[in-house]
């Protein structure tokens, strides 16, 4: 049986929920970035926090923030390289 997902602290929902590459339209293929993944990117890349500081801010372990950060970066890279729409969902866990 899988361990239940611990609540993750997110300071604020993203102001912009969709990024659409030029020439694409809503309804095209998209990549979904979860809110907790967005928050990991915001804390580490945008605010420049260490993974330990970001983990403390989200009230999760460093291993958890590392996994969220890695997943988010792969999704961002795929969206840029493949020209897919990037959508931030409301859900923090699937």
C-alpha positions as CSV (number, residue, x, y, z in Angstrom):
1,X,0.0,0.0,0.0
2,X,1.4,3.4,-1.0
3,X,2.2,6.0,1.6
4,X,-0.3,8.9,1.7
5,X,0.8,12.2,0.1
6,X,1.8,14.8,2.7
7,X,0.3,18.2,2.3
8,X,2.7,20.6,0.6
9,X,2.8,24.3,1.4
10,X,2.4,26.6,-1.6
11,X,2.6,30.4,-1.0
12,X,0.3,31.4,-3.8
13,X,-1.3,29.9,-6.9
14,X,0.4,30.8,-10.2
15,X,-0.8,34.1,-11.6
16,X,-0.5,32.7,-15.2
17,X,-1.9,29.2,-15.6
18,X,-1.2,28.6,-19.4
19,X,1.7,29.3,-21.7
20,X,1.0,28.9,-25.3
21,X,3.8,28.9,-27.9
22,X,3.3,31.2,-31.0
23,X,1.3,29.3,-33.6
24,X,-0.3,26.9,-31.2
25,X,-3.9,27.0,-30.1
26,X,-5.9,25.8,-27.1
27,X,-6.8,22.2,-27.6
28,X,-3.4,21.3,-29.0
29,X,-1.2,18.8,-27.1
30,X,-0.2,20.1,-23.7
31,X,2.0,19.3,-20.7
32,X,0.6,19.6,-17.2
33,X,2.8,21.2,-14.5
34,X,1.4,20.5,-11.0
35,X,1.2,23.4,-8.6
36,X,3.8,21.8,-6.2
37,X,6.2,21.4,-9.2
38,X,5.6,25.1,-10.1
39,X,6.3,26.1,-6.5
40,X,9.6,24.1,-6.5
41,X,10.7,25.9,-9.7
42,X,9.7,29.2,-8.3
43,X,11.6,28.7,-5.0
44,X,14.7,27.2,-6.4
45,X,15.2,28.8,-9.8
46,X,13.3,32.1,-9.5
47,X,14.1,33.0,-5.8
48,X,17.4,31.2,-5.8
49,X,16.8,29.1,-2.6
50,X,18.7,25.9,-2.0
51,X,16.8,22.7,-2.2
52,X,17.0,22.5,1.6
53,X,15.6,26.0,2.0
54,X,12.8,25.3,-0.5
55,X,12.0,22.0,1.2
56,X,11.6,23.8,4.6
57,X,9.4,26.4,2.9
58,X,7.1,23.8,1.5
59,X,7.3,21.7,4.6
60,X,8.5,18.6,2.9
61,X,11.7,16.6,2.9
62,X,14.7,17.5,0.7
63,X,14.2,14.2,-1.2
64,X,10.6,15.2,-2.0
65,X,11.5,18.7,-3.2
66,X,14.3,17.1,-5.3
67,X,11.8,14.8,-7.0
68,X,9.3,17.6,-7.6
69,X,12.0,19.9,-9.0
70,X,13.4,17.2,-11.3
71,X,9.9,16.3,-12.7
72,X,9.2,20.0,-13.2
73,X,12.4,20.7,-15.1
74,X,11.8,17.7,-17.4
75,X,8.3,19.0,-18.2
76,X,9.5,22.5,-18.8
77,X,12.3,21.2,-21.1
78,X,9.8,19.1,-23.0
79,X,7.4,22.0,-23.4
80,X,10.2,24.2,-24.8
81,X,11.7,21.6,-27.1
82,X,8.4,20.2,-28.4
83,X,6.5,23.5,-28.5
84,X,3.7,22.1,-26.4
85,X,1.3,24.2,-24.4
86,X,2.2,24.3,-20.7
87,X,-0.7,24.2,-18.3
88,X,-0.6,24.5,-14.5
89,X,-3.2,22.4,-12.8
90,X,-5.0,23.0,-9.5
91,X,-4.0,19.6,-8.1
92,X,-0.8,19.2,-6.0
93,X,-0.9,15.4,-6.3
94,X,-2.3,12.9,-8.8
